[in-house]
């Protein structure tokens, strides 16, 4: 069974309705977590900590979906050429 890793990250967005960061150098990487529940708890803590900043938003990325261990080459590896 493969691990189901989750990345929690966030920062200030250009538009609070969108997903483009104002400055990608300032993205806050909270961490990589072994379960969705752990990632959700970290996401929730950061979201609550920054609740007064309308332009700050945090996300959970499902890292395990980027790589399909059952396939010889996953689509993400093909992007690099």
Legacy VTK file of the C-alpha trace (Angstrom):
# vtk DataFile Version 3.0
C-alpha trace
ASCII
DATASET POLYDATA
POINTS 81 float
0.000 0.000 0.000
1.349 3.428 -0.912
1.552 6.320 1.509
-1.061 9.019 1.243
0.981 12.156 1.835
-0.578 15.610 2.058
1.115 19.007 1.802
-0.323 22.023 3.632
0.761 25.427 2.323
-0.584 28.932 1.939
0.038 32.620 1.735
-1.284 35.919 0.528
-3.353 35.809 -2.652
-3.693 38.552 -5.268
-7.479 38.127 -5.214
-9.224 36.297 -2.341
-11.583 34.731 -4.882
-8.685 33.195 -6.829
-5.676 30.981 -6.219
-2.750 33.100 -7.495
-0.239 34.021 -4.811
0.927 37.631 -4.515
4.552 36.537 -4.045
5.530 32.884 -4.453
8.733 33.512 -2.480
6.536 34.116 0.576
4.507 30.893 0.404
4.329 29.349 3.860
4.894 25.580 3.762
3.287 24.223 6.919
4.444 20.667 6.308
3.857 17.229 4.831
1.447 14.985 6.716
0.844 11.204 6.579
-2.953 11.417 6.611
-5.706 13.732 5.499
-6.879 14.111 9.100
-3.451 15.351 10.231
-3.233 17.693 7.218
-6.732 19.008 7.884
-5.854 19.762 11.512
-2.751 21.696 10.392
-4.723 23.500 7.670
-7.452 24.460 10.133
-4.932 25.792 12.667
-3.267 28.014 10.030
-6.597 29.157 8.600
-7.814 30.151 12.064
-4.497 31.855 12.867
-4.830 34.048 9.759
-8.605 34.552 9.857
-8.245 38.358 9.994
-6.349 38.460 6.683
-8.910 38.165 3.876
-6.181 37.636 1.272
-4.401 34.823 3.127
-5.476 31.313 2.300
-4.186 27.812 2.997
-4.522 24.682 0.880
-4.143 20.924 1.201
-2.399 19.232 -1.737
-2.859 15.483 -2.093
0.732 14.523 -2.932
-0.166 10.855 -3.318
-2.313 11.767 -6.330
0.709 13.167 -8.185
2.317 9.772 -8.526
0.629 6.548 -9.577
2.813 3.734 -8.256
0.963 1.155 -10.398
2.039 2.771 -13.688
5.551 2.541 -15.138
5.689 6.324 -15.710
3.209 8.716 -14.177
1.894 11.729 -16.154
3.802 14.114 -13.863
7.135 12.518 -14.821
6.350 13.038 -18.500
6.036 16.795 -17.972
9.771 17.134 -17.431
10.516 15.764 -20.891
LINES 1 82
81 0 1 2 3 4 5 6 7 8 9 10 11 12 13 14 15 16 17 18 19 20 21 22 23 24 25 26 27 28 29 30 31 32 33 34 35 36 37 38 39 40 41 42 43 44 45 46 47 48 49 50 51 52 53 54 55 56 57 58 59 60 61 62 63 64 65 66 67 68 69 70 71 72 73 74 75 76 77 78 79 80
